[in-house]
Amino acid sequence: MNTKTTEATIELAGRPPDMQMQHAVIGALPGGKLRRVMAYIQSNLHRELRLAELSAVVHMSPYHFARLFKRATGVSPYRFVVHRRMDASIALLTTSTSSISSIARAVGFKTASHFATTFRRLTGVTPSAYQAGRAGVANSRAATSSARHSA
C-alpha cells in the first residue's frame, strides 16, 4: 500500500448509514493546517522562513510537520518555499522593470547570485535572460500591434 496516497475508510459509529463511511487521507497534514501554513508562506516570502517557524504556525514539532507537509504536498517545506519564491520572482520579472537584485530581495533571497543560481537551476535560464526575453516578447507584440494600426 502506498503511504503517500493511502486512503482508509473510517466507520463512524452511531451515525446514519449514509454517513458511516467516509474517506480520509491518513498521514498527511490536515487541509486547514495546510492552507494556514501556505498562506503564511505566501505572506512572508520576502524574509527567511525556518522550519521551526512554519511548524509553530500549525502548533506541531518541526520533524512531524515536515513529514506530514511532504505527504500532503509531495515536496519538503524548503522546496515548497523555493518554488513559491520562483513563482513570485517570475511574476515580478514579467511585470516589473526592477533590478535582479531588488527582485531577489523581494522574494526572500539574501544575494542576487543565490537567486540567479536557483532560478537558472529551476527554469533553465538566468533571471536577466528571462526578463530580457519577456521584454522582447512585449516589444514585439507592441510593434506588431502598432504596425496593424498604422496600416
C-alpha positions, 0 to 999 in steps of 0.5 A: 500500500502506498503511504503517500496516497493511502486512503482508509475508510473510517466507520463512524459509529452511531451515525446514519448509514449514509454517513458511516463511511467516509474517506480520509487521507491518513498521514498527511497534514490536515487541509486547514493546517495546510492552507494556514501554513501556505498562506503564511508562506505566501505572506512572508516570502520576502524574509527567511522562513525556518522550519521551526517557524512554519511548524509553530504556525500549525502548533506541531514539532518541526520533524512531524510537520515536515513529514506530514507537509511532504505527504500532503504536498509531495515536496519538503517545506524548503522546496515548497518555499523555493518554488513559491519564491520562483513563482513570485520572482517570475511574476515580478520579472514579467511585470516589473522593470526592477533590478535582479537584485531588488527582485531577489530581495523581494522574494526572500533571497539574501544575494542576487547570485543565490537567486540567479543560481536557483532560478537558472537551476529551476527554469533553465535560464538566468533571471536577466535572460528571462526578463530580457526575453519577456521584454522582447516578447512585449516589444514585439507584440507592441510593434506588431500591434502598432504596425496593424494600426498604422496600416 
